[in-house]
Amino acid sequence: MQEMLDIYRDDLQKAGILSRNEAHRTGALHAVCHLWVIDSSRSIVYLQQRSSQKESHPNDYDISCAGHMDPYETPVQTILREAREEIGLCLRPEDLQFLGTCIENFSLDREIAYVFMTDLKQPRFELGEEVQRIVGVDMDAFLAGEYVDENGDTVPAKDLCGHDLSIIKRALLQLHILACENELCIRKARPYDAPMLCEWWNDGRIMAHAGFPNGIHTTIQEVKDGLKGPSTRCIILAGYIPIGEMSYREVDPETVEIGIKIVDPIHQNHGYGTRLLKMFCTYLFQSYQKIILDTSADNERARHVYTKLGFQMVGSRPNAFQDELGHTYTLVDYVLDQAHFKK
């Protein structure tokens, strides 16, 4: 019996029903559903290796689970059915997170994809005949466009059958978000940020304020090693574009020390510093009672922002450090507690 599919006009209104073969032959737009299975507790994304008997992309690695939507099915019904048939997961609608839709064009195969994600702790798969195996790949490597399994071995996943990965990557990034306000976000830094951070830290113009006018001469691997495990370094995003970094260090169970740096000149002097610092302090006050920081006595703009938010100056340290060019700096110490925080 031929598999039948609803077909759609470009405005996504239904235009009739065709067999799967006819829909693919004519390039008619039809609906599919994608399911990404992740285990956020272990930072893993699961990929399937397609059966060697598949007509398209035999043996290739692909989305955790995917399939065509039958006529009169809803996207949720489709993905629950496919998850059960392909990889043996008996899911409930409440196990699914709908991420969005995208149009994918593969030569004559035109699809509107409904994209879902489910987060399961150590899921147990039972593979159907269309799937050779399931492999878990490191989430950070996946976001960097690499595919490395739990043993550190490279998975020959190529481009995952040409699928649009922007929706799932955006969802995975959201797992690391600490705070968001309109266009600004603060997320945890991950190993895939190492090349960008390395470039920033080796740029003397960016690092001069920290006493390194020639940069710190680090390598991508050194930065990546420093980002493994629980991260206290954060990336600042403006419209999902990285524009700077923040960091925090626990001094004692009640006190945390912070730093902030906006590196993109285009985004400096727009009031972002005040907003970001307020967001960061709000997040940290969920776990700590006191926030401390220091800055150069010459950095009047930063000192104004700190005072504006309620930080109190508690001391200064003349000639606190000397940079590579022999310039000495006086540092001013500030402290903020929840009672004085001006939200």
N, C-alpha and C positions, 0 to 999 in steps of 0.2 A: 504494500500500500504506500502510495506516494505521500511524503510529508507536505502538508499545505501550510502556506504562510499568508498572513495579512500583508498587503502592500500599501504604501503610503505615497501621497503626493509630497512635493517639497515643502508644503506648508504643514506637513505632518497629519493631514486629514486622511482617513482611510480611503483607498481607491479600489479595493476589491481583494480577491484571493487568487493566488497563483501557487503552483507546485514549487517546491524548493529549487528544483533544477531549472524551471522556467524563470523564477525570480533571479537566480544567479546568471542565467544566460542573457537576460535582457537588461540586467543592471537595475531592476526595480528595487526601490527602497523598502526594506523590511526591518522588523524589530528583533533584537537579540538582547540577552541579559548576561551581565558579567558579575561574578562574585569573587571578591578578593578575600581570602582567608588569612588572617594574621594572628599572631600571638604576641601582643604588646608586652606581656610580662617577660618575654625572652627576646624581644625586638626581632621577630621573625616574620617574613612574608612567605607564604607557600605558593609554589609554582607546580603545575602539572607537566609531565612529559607525555605528549600525545602518542597514541598507539601508532605502530608502524603500518597499520592497516587503514589509517585515516586517508581520505581522498586529498585533503589539503594539509600541508605542513606535517607530513608524517614524521614522527620522532622528535619534532621540535618542542621546545618548552613554551608554555603558554600561561595565561591567567589561571588562577586556582581552579575555576569552574566557569563554564559559559555554555550557552545554548540558544537556539532559536525560540521565539515566543510563538506558541501555537495560537490559531484563531480562537478568540473568545477567552483567552487566558489573560490574567493581569501579570505585570512584571514580577510581583511577589510570588504568585503561584508558579510562574516559570522557574524562577531561581530556586525555590524550594524543591521543585521536582528535579531540576538538573543536579542540585547538590546531593540529593538522595541517589540518583541514578549513576552519576559520574564518579563521585568520591565517597559515597556512603555516609554522608552527614545528614542526620535527621534534625533539621532546624525548625524553629518556630518563627513566625513573622517578627516577633519582638527581638529575635536574635540578629536581625538585619538592620544595617544602617544604610539608607539610600543616600548616595553621594551626588548623583546628577546624571545627565545624559550627554552624549556626544555623537556626532555623525562620523562614521568611518567609511572610507572609500578604498576598496581593494579591486582595482581594475573594474570588472563588471559587477563585483559584489559590493553593494551599497547598503550600509546598515545604520540604524539608529540604535545605540547601545544604552540600556539602562544599567547603571553601574552601582553595585552594592558592595558592602564590606561587612564581615563578621569577625569579631575578636574572640577567639577561643583559647583557653589555656590547655596546651598539649592536646590538640584534637586527635581523635582516632579515626583514621581514614580507612574505608573499605572500597577498593578501586573497582570500577566497572570496566567493561571490555574495551572502552575507548581510551583508557588511560594506562600508561605503562607504570608510572610511579609519581609520587609526590615528593618534592624536595623543599626543605626550608632554607631560605636565603636570608642573610643578614640584612636588616632593614636599612641601616645606614649605607651599606654598599649598594643596595637597590636604589636608594634615592640618588646616589652618585652615578647611576647608570652601569653599575657593575653587579655581577651575580656570583656571590661567594656563599657556599653552603656552611652548615654548622661545624664542619670539620676544617674549614678554611680553604677548601678546594674550589676552584673556579668552575661554575656551571656554564656550559656552552649555550647560553640562552639567546644569543644574538639580539634581536629586537623584539622578542616576544610576539612573533607573528605579525609585527607591524601595528600593534594596537596603540591607541592614544593612551599614554600613561599619565597625562597631566592631572586627571581627576584623582586617581589614587595617590599620586605623589603629594598633592595638596592636602589630602586627608591625613596622610602619614605625618606630614609636617605639623599638622594641627595637634598631634599627640604630644609635641614638645613645646607647645605654646604655654607660656607662663602668664601673660597678660596681653590684652588687646584693647585698643580704644580707637575707633574709626580706622584710619589708614595705618596707624602705628601698632606694631606687635613686638613682643619680646619673647624669644624662644631659646631653649637650651641649645648650646653649640654641640655639634656632633662631629665625628671623625671626617665626614665628607666636607666639612667647612675648613679643613686644614689648609688646602691650597690658598684660599682667600685670606685666612688669618696670617699665614706665612708671608704673603705679599704685603699685608698691612704692617706687620711687625718688622719687616726688613726695610720699610720706607722711613727714612730719617725725618721726613717732613711730618709724618703722622706721629712718630715716637719721640720727637724732640721734647715735648712737654713732660715726658716721663724720664728724661735724662739720657735718651739714646738718639742723638741727632744723626747718627749714621746707621740707625736700625739695630736690631739685636742679633743679626747674622744667624738665624735659625734655619732649619730645613723642614720641608713638608712632613717628613716622617717623624721628626721630633715633636712637631705640633700635634700630629695625629696620635702619637703615643700618649701625649698629655691629655687628650680628650677621651680616652677610653675609660669606661666605667662611669660612675656618677659624675655629672658635670656641674660645676659651679660657674662656668663661663657661659655667657648668653650672647645671642646675635640680635641686633636691633634691625627691624624691618620697617620700611615705609612702602606701603603698597606691595608687599612681598619682596621688595628689593632690599638686600642687605646694605645698611648705611653705617653701621658701627657695632660696637660691642659693649657689654657690661660684664661685671664679674662680682662675685661675693665670696667671702671667706669667713667661716665661723671662728670667732675669737674665743667665745665660751658659749654655754648653752643658751644664754640670753642675748648675746651680742654678735653682730655680724658687721664686717667691714666691706665696703663696696667701692667700685670704680666704674666710670662711664667714659666712653670715647665715641664721638660721632666723627667718622673718618671722611665721609663724602662732603667736600666743600659746598656742593649744591644744596645740601640739606642742613647746613649750619646757619645759625642766626635766624631761624624761623620759629623759635619758641619750642622746638622739639625737645631740647634738653630738659626744660621744666616739666613738660608732660610726661616724658619717659621716666624721669626720676620719681615723679609722683606715682606712676604706675608700678615702678620697681619697689618703692618703699611700701606701697599698699600690699603687694604680694609678700614681701619679706616680713611684714608685721603680722602675718598669719602664723609665723613660727618663732619670731624673735621679739624682744622687748626694746632693744636699742640698736641703732644703726650708727656706725662711725665712718668717717672718711677724712682724707686730707687733700689739700690742693696747694699749688704754689701761691705765695702771697701776692704775686703779680697778676694772677688770674682773676681780675675784678669781675668779669662776667659770670664765671662759675660761682664765685663767692656771693654774688647778688642772688643767684638762683637758690643757693643753699639757705641763705637767710630768709628768702621769700617762702620757702617750704617749712620753716620752723627749726632748721638746724641752728645750734648754738655753738659759737666759737669757744673752745675750752683751752686753747693754748697755741703757741707757735714755737717752731724749732729753727732758729737762725742757722744758716749754713748746714742744712740737714743732709744735703748730698751734692756731689760734684759730677757734672756730666763729662762725656768723653772729650769735650773741647775745653774743659777746665772751668766752665761756668758753675758758680755755686747758687743754690736755691734755698730760700726760706720756705718752710711748709707751715700751713695753718691747719690745725686740727678742729674738726667739728663733730658734734654728737646730736642725734635726734632720738627722742623717745615718743611713744604713742600719744602722750598727753599734749605735746607741743606740735605734732604733725598737722600742718595746714593743708588738708585735702582739697 
